[in-house]
């Protein structure tokens, strides 16, 4: 969620329509309070958490894809029951087109057209995991972790999907964030 916060800040502060004019520190406070467009990050995640128990839903985090793209694509193929049509060799051949660098090099296919951008902003910025550690202070990261505890986020997930630790991993809310 913290990397998503940083990405969302860049997205909102670089679009012409409804541009966010304040700095990252102010944005972080509003994001934590749910006072930004689309509301609270935790309410958003909790709103679809019950669906995660369904056999018709596959949850795959960006972190998983970055760490092991091939396994992630193989999981998608299997989930969609395409493993009798798409072979492991097909997956290996397609992998380069799924990489962040390929998407960034083909920005015309991935840059959202629903908004116009300021300062030649590129929607696909970095594609790295952990960028929040460079942009947020230790105190901000701690306040995020404290909010998870205060809101009893783990308990709410446990009630909705059973195993909160697996749910937290799938939703990208891990103890080392």
Secondary structure, DSSP 4 states (H G I P E B T S, - for coil): -HHHHHHHHHHHHTBSTT---S-HHHHHHHHHHT-STT--HHHHHHHHHGGGGSTT-----HHHHHH-HHHHHHHHHHHTT-TTTS-HHHHHHHHHHHSHHHHHHTHHHHS-SSS-BSTT--SS----S-THHHHS-HHHHHHHHHHHHHTTHHHHHHHHHS-HHHHHHHHT--TT-
